[in-house]
Amino acid sequence: MSPRFVVVGPPGAGKTTVSELLAARLGLSFRDVDADIVELAGKPISDIFTDDGEPVFRAMEEEAVAKALVEHEGVLALGGGAILSATTRERLREHNVVFLNVGMAEGVRRTGLATNRPLLSGVNPRATFKALLDARLPLYREVATVEVLTDSLAPQQVADAVIKGVDE
């Protein structure tokens, strides 16, 4: 068993929305690793960051991704930082990985610099978002088999582009 698609990208790229659309269009099940972590921890991700720290969250995330990659056959959405783990990136090499890319301006607009996104809350969220994009872009591209720039597309158009990109 393994997912048909694994969807990665930064905050605001539309990973959950597009993954749900892909799953529905293709008659597949949908799973979100962030939801798995929330269920396992019994608290929101923002609370895990606050109470336990990012290293604890990242360890939980790595384990949750490994489990989902083995258990799930449909469309799997990963959290934006899952690709920070070299172990996770190695595990993703065996899968169809869709990278939903989003530019800084659009990503900031979509996230609204939300406080429920622990890595975007802080003194200068725009600078934090830019640093996050700069650091992660090469890692997303390292694991991606398909890349779709989502900035000017509606979620349904992104799903169409993903399906087209995988079929090519």
N, C-alpha and C positions, 0 to 999 in steps of 0.2 A: 504494500500500500504506500502511496505517496500522493501529495497534492497534485492536481492538474496544473494549478497556478499558485505561485507564492508572490504576493504583492508587497513591495517595499517602497519607501519614499519618506521625505521629510514631513513634519507637521504641516497640515493644510493641503497636502497633495491630493487627498480624496481617497486614501487607501480603503477605508471601511465602506464608504459609499460605492465606490467602483467595484470593490470585491463582491459586495452584495448584488450589484447589477450583473456582474459576470456570472455569478453562481446561478441567479435566476434565469438569465438568458441561455445558459448552457445546461440547465437542469442538474446542477451540482449543489452540494451542500456548502455552506459558508462557515468559516471559523475565524475568530479574531484572537490572536495570542494575548493581547492586552486584557480581553475579557477573561481569558483563562487565568491570568495572573491575579486579577481582581477577585475571582472566585476562590482561588487557592489561598490568597492572603486574607480574604474576608474584609478587605478595605480598598478604597480607591488608590490608584497609582500615586496621586499627589500625596496621600497620607503615607504610603510606603517610602517615598522620597524624604518626607519630613521626619517620620518616626525612625526609619531604619537606615536611610541614606541610599545614595545612588548605587554603590557597589552591591548592596544586598538586592536591590531591584534588578540590576544587570545579571546577577547570578540566577535569580528566579526566572528572568526572561530567557536566558540561555537554555535553561532546563526546560522551560515551557515550549520553546521553539523546537528543541530536539524531540520532545514527546509528540508535538503536533505534526512534525514532518513525517513521523512514523505512522501515526494513527489516522491522519485525515486524508481523504481522497479528493476533496473538492477544491475550493478556492480558500486559500489561507492568507490572511492579512497579518503582517508583522508590525510591531511598533516601530516608530521612526529610528530608534537607536539600536535596534536588534543587530544591525550589520556592524556595529562597533566591535563585536566579538569575533575574533579570528576563527574560533571554533565554529560559530554559526555560519560565517562566510564559507568555510570549508564544506560544511554540511549542505549549503545551498548550491554548490557546484553541480549536484546531481539533479537539479530541478529546473523547471521553467520559471524563471524569476522575472516579474514585470516590475520595472522601475517607473513609478509615477513621479516625474520631475515637476517641480514648481519653482518659479523664479521668486526672488526675495520679495518684491513688492506684492505679488499676488499671494504668496504664502502668509505674509504679514496681514494682508486684508482678510484672508480666509480664517486665520486663527484668531484674529481680533486681539492678538497678544493675550490670549486667554490665560487666566490665572490657574485654570485646571491643568495646564500644561507646565509641569514643574520646571522644565529647562528654559521656558520662555518667560518665567516670572523673575523679576529682578530689576536692577537699577536702569538698564538700557536694553529692553527687550529686542529692539530692532538690531542693535549691534550683536546681541546674543544669537538672534536668528541668522544673521549673516555669517557669523563665525561657525555656527552649526552647519549651515549649507556648505561653506568652504571646506570644512573638515570632512564632511560625510560624502560629498559628491563623488570623489574617486572610489569610495567603498561601495556606494550604490552601483556605480558603473562596473565595478569589478565583478559583482554577482549577477548583473542583469543579462538576460537573454533578449529582452525587449525593453525599449525606453520610449515613454510617451510624455511629451511636454503638455501639461494640463492647463496652463495659464489661460488660454482663450477658449477652452472647450467645456461644454456642459458634461456632467458625469456620463450620460448616455453616449456622447461622442467619444469620450475617453474609453469606455468599454468597447465600442466599435473599433477604435484604433488598436486596442490590445488584441482583440480577436483577429483583426487583419494582420497585425504585426507578427503574431504567432503562426499564422497560416502561411506567411511568406517564406 
